[in-house]
Amino acid sequence: MGSFYYWKTIFKLSPLEKSTLKDNQVKKLYIRYFDIDWNAKSENAFPQSPIRFEQNPSDFSIVPVVYIKNKVFLNQDIDVLDLAQKTNDLIQQINNKNQISCQEIQIDCDWTLASRDNYLKFINDFKNISNKKLSATIRLHQIKYYTKTKIPNVDKGVLMYYNMGKIAPDSLNSIYDRNIANRYLASLKKYPLAINIALPIYSWAVHIRDGKVIGLKNKIDVKVFKKEANFILTNQRGLKVKTSNYKNGTFYKKGDLLKLEQITENDLLEMAEDLQENLAIKPAEIIFYDLDEFNLKNYEKNLFEQVIARF
């Protein structure tokens, strides 16, 4: 079964987004409800950019997703139970306001050894309070080293098969690198938690100046840049700034580079095959990140079915 993450702050589906969901018979959406960040001054956790529904998502089964920054759990004094209660309250508030009922909630956090104990306690507390099915995002390193990172007390994990490398000026693609992935694949069979798979369909450009990364540009349309005299194409994956200029609020200095990182159709099919060979059990669901017209127009409309069929 295929589904999508919806990661914008306003829920409103475009015609292309609607037709993609319909063509792929998608019944379920994972919608980012809000992020949780840490305010160092007031020393408390706070919700950021809660979603606003401009359309009712009643055609779909909804899984609210809450992204919690790792730095929240790095604070040893944090009142974890209170945070779990407030997180659940805000999800309920958003659901009540928009007449949404949900059976499952997902927590998205890239926890580390230093934040592990607070994170695991949060999952336990949240599960007790919410009384819902709970899923959690899992990164490759958390699968390989699960005896150290531990396994959250959730019903299901979702392996995020992307953001594998460091965002760097080198030639590697930080979103997906098969060589990096291969170091972890063999661990999948040993992981004791049932997992679904999340695959990337997004792209971004890494802004480089004097050999250093100075920014990340999401949703950048290379075709638009190609048409401009200020930018020249260095290869299929890069642009060089010919003359200093401002574009969309960003200053590009002569000599700056934009390294485009994207996921091809072949990448997605390759990922599916590699995963299928290494998973002990076929995943119940493949979730694509993320549903956005900007991303969808880069792929043939039957690609999602092809990828799911490889598992």
N, C-alpha and C positions, 0 to 999 in steps of 0.2 A: 504494500500500500504506500502511496506517496502523499506527502503533505508539505507545507511550507511554513517557514518562519515569517512573521510580519513584524518589521523592526522600525516602523516610523512612528512619530508621536501623534499623528492624526490617522484614524482608521477611515479610509475612503478608497474604495477600489476603483481603479481606472478600467475602461472597457477591455484593454489587453489583459490586465490582471484577472478580471472576471472570466474572460474567455479561456485563459490558461487553466484556471481552476476547474472550469466546466469541462474542457477538453480532456483533462487528466483525472476527471471524476474525483476531485479532492473533496473529502468530507470533513477534514480537520485542519484547523489553523493554530499555530503556536504564536500567540501575540504577546510581544513585549509590553508589559503593563507599566513598568517604571524601573529605574535603576536605583540602587542604594549606594550612596557615597559617604565619605567621612569628612566632617568639618573639624579641622584641627583646632580652630579657635575656641569653638564652643564644646569641643570634645564630644560630639554626638553624631550618630548616623542619621542621615536624612534622605527622603525620597527625591528623586530628580526626574524631571520631564515625564510626568504621568501621561498616559495615553488619553486622547479625547476621541470619542466615537462620533463621526459625522454620518455614518451609515450604521444600520443595525446588522451585526454579523450572524443573524438568526439562521442562515442557510447552513452554517457550519457548527461542528462541535469545537468549542474553544478551550485551549489550554493557556491560561495566563502564565507568562514567563517573567520572572524577576531576576534582573542582573545585579549581583552584589559584588562590588569591587573588593578585591582581596584585602586591601588596606583596612576595610571595616573590621575584619576578623583578626587582623594583626594586633589590634588594641587589646591587651590582656585584661583591662578593667571593664570591658564592654558588658552590659547586661544583656546576655544572649536571649534569655527568656522574654524580656521586654521587647527586644527587636523582633522576635518571632511573632509576638502578639500584635505589634503595630503593623508588621508586614501583612499578616492575615487580615487585619481590620481594613487596610487600604484596598486590598484585593476585593474584599466583600463589598466595600463602598462603591468601587468602580462597577462591579457586577450588578449590584442593586440598582444603581443609577441607570444602567443600560439594559436592564432585564436580561442579564446573561446568567445562565447557570453552568457550572463546570464540575466535572468529575475528577479532574486531574490538575495539578499545579506543578510547574517546573522551576527549579532554582538553578541559575546559571552563575557559577563562580569558579574561577581558576585558583583553587586553594593550594597552599604550599605547606611544607612541614611546619613552618612557624605559625600558620593560621589554622592548621588542621583541627586541633582540639575544639576551638571555638566554632569552627564550621560544622563539625560533626554533631556538636551539641545543638547548634541551631537547627540542623536537619531533624534531629530527634524531637526537639521542642515544637518545631513547626508542624511536624507530622501529627503530633498529639493534638495540637490546637486546631489545625485546619480540618482534620478528619477526612482528608481527601487522599486519593492516590497521589503519590509524589514521584517525580522523576528529577534527575539531576544531570547536568552536562558533565562529561568526562573528557579529559584531554589524554593524548597518547602517553605522556609521561606518567600520568596517574594510573594507567593500565599496566605499564611495564613494571612500575615500582609499587604496586598496590599494597605489598606487605608493609611498606613504610608510610605511604600516603593514606592508607586505609580505604575502606569502601563505605560510602555514606549509606545510611539506613533508608533506602528508597526502594520503590517497587521496580524501577527500571532506570538504566543509564542511557544517555545519548552520547555516543562518541562523536566529538566534533573533529571531523577529518580535514582540518584546515588550520591556517595560522601556524604552520609547522616550523618556520625558520625565523630568524631575526630580521627585522626591517633594516636593511643595510644598503650601502651603495654598490655592493658587489652584484654579480650577474644572476645570483640565485633568485628564485621566486619565493617570497616568504609565505605566500598563501598555501602553495602546494609544491613539495619537492619529493619526488619518488624515492630518491636516495635516503632522505631523512625518514620518510614513512617506513621504508624497508627495515630500519633498525628496530621498529616497534611491532611490526605485523605479527611476528611469531608469538608474541605475548598474548594476543587476543584470545586464543583457545583456552588459555589458563585462567582468564578473568572470571571470577565466580558470579558476577552480576549479569543478568540478561541486558543486552544493549540493542538499541536502535542506532541508525547511522545518520549523521547530518553531513551533507555535502555542500561545497561552496559554488555559488553561481554569481559571485560579485567580483568586482575589480577595483583597483585603486592605482594612483600614481604616487611614487615616492619622489619627493622634491629634494634634490641633492645640490649642495653648493660647496665648492672647494673640497670635494671628497667626503662631505659630512651630510647626514640626513637632517634636513631642517623642517620637514613637514610631510604630512600624508594627505593626499587629496582624494576624497571619496567621490564617486559618481562623476568622473571626469570623461568627457567625450573627446576622444583623440581626433575624431574626424573634424571637429570644430578647430582644434589646435593646428591640425595639418593645413588648414586653409589660410592660416595667418602667416604673414611675412615675418613676424617676430620669432617664429619657431621653425626649426628644421628637423626633419625626421632623421635620426642617426641609424636606426635599424627598426625592425618590426616592434621592438619593445622599448623604444626610447625617443625622446624629443630633446633637442638642445635649444637653449634660448640664444637667438642671434642678436637681438637688441633688447636692452632693458625695457620693461613695460609693466603696467598694472593690468591684471585681468581678473575679473570677478573678486575684487578686493584683495588679491594677492600680488605682492611685488615679485617679479621674476627678473633677476639680474643677468646681464649678458654672461654666457658661459654656464649658467645653471643647467642642470639636467633633470628631466622627468622620466623616471623609470616606470614603465607601465607593467603592472602585475595583474594578469587575468587568467581565467580558467577556460581552456578550450573544450570543445565537445569531446575530443579524444582523451583529454585529461580525465574527464568525468567517467568515461567508459573504462579507462585504465584503472581508476580508483575502484570502481565497482568490481572489476575482475580480481584485483589484488585482495580486496577485502573478502570477497566471496570465497577465495581459496584459503583464507586464514581464519574465518569465523567457524566456530563449532556448530552454531545454530543459525539458520537463516533469520535475519532481522525481520521483525513484524512490520517495520516502517522505515522508509527512507524520507528524510526531511531535507528540503533544499533551503539554503540560506542565501538570499532572502527574496521574498516576493516583492518585486519592484519592476515597474515597466522598464526602467533603465537597464536592469539586468536581463529581463526576459527577451528583449529585442536582439540580444546577441546569440540566441540559440534557436535551432529549428524546433517547431512546436511539438514534434513527436519525440524529442530527445529524452524527456523525463521518463517516458514509458520505456525507452530503450535501456536507460541506465538501471531502472528498477528491475527490468527483465534479466539483467546480468547476475542478479543475486540469487 
